[in-house]
Amino acid sequence: MQGVIKSYDPGTGDGIVIRETDFAEFDLADGALEGSVFRMLRQGQRVLFVLDDDQRATSLSLGSEVDMGTPELI
């Protein structure tokens, strides 16, 4: 899935990712950045992620700058 970082606290590792296709929000899983290229995240950054069993975002990687089908706002 592709999404955008809504918020991220580097001190606690807490953050929220918004899925681009339906704007659903997911908390970052503990250790979501482990094994990734990221040391920090910034608001508005595009990322690819998967959901763990608890519906938290994990396995973050670099997202595409290409629009991946964000719905039109009416």
Steps between C-alpha positions, in 0.01 A plus 500: 500500500607856447432778742613830642641571845248706695711532813814355655670548836867394479527490879234238550481349150124563497348603171205480266491404132207590273425248224468690172220294346238563769665734756484233774740573787733241653732526799864408446590163649781478755822468301335607173829658386723204589671366189382793289698785343329749733649643816223758528173578329359839409140611464382462140765241410376225268567146619413144410387283789326178599260443785584263782246276675395793721434726197807714571733624225837323481778417252523858376686572178528791259173589332446612144459866413247388239134531598388146580129561451406745773124554480369833379366729771160639410 
